[in-house]
Amino acid sequence: MGNILVTDDDQTCRDSIQKVLEREGHTVQTAENVDTALEALHRDHFDLVVCDYRMPGKTGIDLLLELKRRQASVPVLMISAYADAVAERAIMQLGALELMKKPIRRQALVARAARVMGG
Protein backbone atom coordinates (compact mmCIF):
# COMPACT_ATOMS: atom_id res chain seq x y z
CA MET A 1 0.00 0.00 0.00
CA GLY A 2 1.07 3.56 -0.59
CA ASN A 3 1.63 6.83 1.20
CA ILE A 4 -0.68 9.44 -0.35
CA LEU A 5 -1.00 13.20 0.09
CA VAL A 6 -4.42 14.74 -0.59
CA THR A 7 -4.53 18.53 -1.05
CA ASP A 8 -7.87 20.30 -1.34
CA ASP A 9 -9.26 23.47 0.22
CA ASP A 10 -12.65 21.74 0.63
CA GLN A 11 -12.50 19.78 3.87
CA THR A 12 -15.45 17.56 2.95
CA CYS A 13 -13.76 16.51 -0.27
CA ARG A 14 -10.42 16.00 1.49
CA ASP A 15 -12.00 13.87 4.21
CA SER A 16 -13.99 11.82 1.71
CA ILE A 17 -10.93 11.00 -0.42
CA GLN A 18 -8.92 10.21 2.71
CA LYS A 19 -11.55 7.74 3.96
CA VAL A 20 -11.83 5.98 0.60
CA LEU A 21 -8.07 5.55 0.27
CA GLU A 22 -7.53 4.52 3.90
CA ARG A 23 -10.21 1.82 3.53
CA GLU A 24 -8.03 0.41 0.74
CA GLY A 25 -5.07 0.23 3.13
CA HIS A 26 -3.20 3.36 2.11
CA THR A 27 -1.65 5.84 4.53
CA VAL A 28 -3.13 9.26 3.79
CA GLN A 29 -2.07 12.72 4.89
CA THR A 30 -4.11 15.79 4.02
CA ALA A 31 -3.32 19.43 3.37
CA GLU A 32 -5.77 22.32 3.04
CA ASN A 33 -3.53 24.42 0.78
CA VAL A 34 -0.36 24.36 -1.29
CA ASP A 35 1.91 25.68 1.46
CA THR A 36 0.79 22.96 3.88
CA ALA A 37 1.25 20.36 1.12
CA LEU A 38 4.80 21.58 0.44
CA GLU A 39 5.61 21.27 4.15
CA ALA A 40 4.36 17.67 4.10
CA LEU A 41 6.40 16.96 0.95
CA HIS A 42 9.48 18.30 2.70
CA ARG A 43 8.94 15.93 5.67
CA ASP A 44 7.77 12.76 3.93
CA HIS A 45 7.96 10.77 0.70
CA PHE A 46 4.67 10.15 -1.07
CA ASP A 47 3.79 7.52 -3.65
CA LEU A 48 0.93 9.66 -5.00
CA VAL A 49 -0.27 13.24 -4.65
CA VAL A 50 -3.96 13.98 -5.22
CA CYS A 51 -4.46 17.71 -5.65
CA ASP A 52 -7.36 20.06 -6.37
CA TYR A 53 -6.84 22.22 -9.45
CA ARG A 54 -8.54 25.37 -8.16
CA MET A 55 -7.79 26.61 -4.66
CA PRO A 56 -7.59 30.12 -3.23
CA GLY A 57 -4.10 31.63 -3.43
CA LYS A 58 -1.69 29.08 -4.86
CA THR A 59 -3.33 26.56 -7.16
CA GLY A 60 -2.87 22.92 -7.94
CA ILE A 61 -0.68 23.99 -10.87
CA ASP A 62 1.67 25.73 -8.42
CA LEU A 63 1.92 22.53 -6.39
CA LEU A 64 2.42 20.41 -9.51
CA LEU A 65 5.23 22.63 -10.79
CA GLU A 66 7.01 22.71 -7.43
CA LEU A 67 6.63 18.97 -6.96
CA LYS A 68 8.02 18.24 -10.43
CA ARG A 69 10.98 20.51 -9.61
CA ARG A 70 11.65 18.78 -6.27
CA GLN A 71 10.58 15.16 -6.81
CA ALA A 72 9.82 14.65 -10.49
CA SER A 73 9.03 10.97 -10.06
CA VAL A 74 6.07 11.44 -7.69
CA PRO A 75 2.83 10.99 -9.67
CA VAL A 76 0.16 13.68 -9.40
CA LEU A 77 -3.55 13.12 -9.90
CA MET A 78 -5.33 16.44 -10.33
CA ILE A 79 -9.00 16.79 -9.38
CA SER A 80 -11.44 19.58 -10.22
CA ALA A 81 -15.06 20.52 -10.48
CA TYR A 82 -14.25 23.35 -12.89
CA ALA A 83 -11.53 22.42 -15.38
CA ASP A 84 -12.25 22.34 -19.09
CA ALA A 85 -10.48 20.53 -21.94
CA VAL A 86 -7.89 23.30 -22.33
CA ALA A 87 -6.99 23.16 -18.64
CA GLU A 88 -6.89 19.37 -18.79
CA ARG A 89 -4.37 19.42 -21.66
CA ALA A 90 -2.23 21.98 -19.85
CA ILE A 91 -2.27 19.95 -16.64
CA MET A 92 -1.20 16.83 -18.51
CA GLN A 93 1.58 18.68 -20.36
CA LEU A 94 2.92 19.92 -17.02
CA GLY A 95 3.23 16.36 -15.79
CA ALA A 96 0.02 15.32 -14.04
CA LEU A 97 -1.19 11.79 -14.69
CA GLU A 98 -4.70 12.94 -15.40
CA LEU A 99 -7.52 15.21 -14.33
CA MET A 100 -10.47 13.60 -12.58
CA LYS A 101 -13.71 15.55 -12.54
CA LYS A 102 -15.54 16.09 -9.23
CA PRO A 103 -17.57 14.50 -7.84
CA ILE A 104 -15.07 11.66 -7.87
CA ARG A 105 -16.43 8.16 -8.05
CA ARG A 106 -15.00 5.89 -5.37
CA GLN A 107 -14.23 3.02 -7.75
CA ALA A 108 -12.43 5.30 -10.22
CA LEU A 109 -10.25 6.80 -7.48
CA VAL A 110 -9.36 3.39 -6.03
CA ALA A 111 -8.53 2.00 -9.48
CA ARG A 112 -6.32 4.95 -10.42
CA ALA A 113 -4.44 4.87 -7.10
CA ALA A 114 -3.86 1.13 -7.47
CA ARG A 115 -2.68 1.52 -11.06
CA VAL A 116 -0.25 4.31 -10.15
CA MET A 117 1.22 2.39 -7.25
CA GLY A 118 1.43 -0.91 -9.08
CA GLY A 119 -1.45 -2.65 -7.33
ChimeraX attribute file (.defattr): number of C-alpha atoms within 10 A of each C-alpha:
attribute: neighborCount
match mode: 1-to-1
recipient: residues
	/A:1	15
	/A:2	20
	/A:3	18
	/A:4	21
	/A:5	25
	/A:6	25
	/A:7	30
	/A:8	27
	/A:9	18
	/A:10	13
	/A:11	13
	/A:12	10
	/A:13	17
	/A:14	21
	/A:15	13
	/A:16	13
	/A:17	22
	/A:18	19
	/A:19	14
	/A:20	16
	/A:21	22
	/A:22	17
	/A:23	10
	/A:24	13
	/A:25	12
	/A:26	18
	/A:27	16
	/A:28	19
	/A:29	18
	/A:30	22
	/A:31	20
	/A:32	17
	/A:33	22
	/A:34	25
	/A:35	15
	/A:36	13
	/A:37	22
	/A:38	17
	/A:39	11
	/A:40	16
	/A:41	16
	/A:42	10
	/A:43	9
	/A:44	11
	/A:45	13
	/A:46	18
	/A:47	18
	/A:48	20
	/A:49	26
	/A:50	24
	/A:51	31
	/A:52	29
	/A:53	26
	/A:54	18
	/A:55	18
	/A:56	9
	/A:57	10
	/A:58	13
	/A:59	17
	/A:60	25
	/A:61	21
	/A:62	13
	/A:63	22
	/A:64	25
	/A:65	15
	/A:66	14
	/A:67	20
	/A:68	16
	/A:69	10
	/A:70	13
	/A:71	12
	/A:72	13
	/A:73	12
	/A:74	17
	/A:75	22
	/A:76	27
	/A:77	24
	/A:78	26
	/A:79	23
	/A:80	20
	/A:81	14
	/A:82	10
	/A:83	18
	/A:84	11
	/A:85	9
	/A:86	8
	/A:87	13
	/A:88	19
	/A:89	14
	/A:90	12
	/A:91	23
	/A:92	15
	/A:93	11
	/A:94	13
	/A:95	19
	/A:96	23
	/A:97	15
	/A:98	17
	/A:99	24
	/A:100	21
	/A:101	15
	/A:102	13
	/A:103	10
	/A:104	15
	/A:105	11
	/A:106	12
	/A:107	10
	/A:108	11
	/A:109	17
	/A:110	15
	/A:111	11
	/A:112	16
	/A:113	24
	/A:114	16
	/A:115	10
	/A:116	16
	/A:117	13
	/A:118	9
	/A:119	10
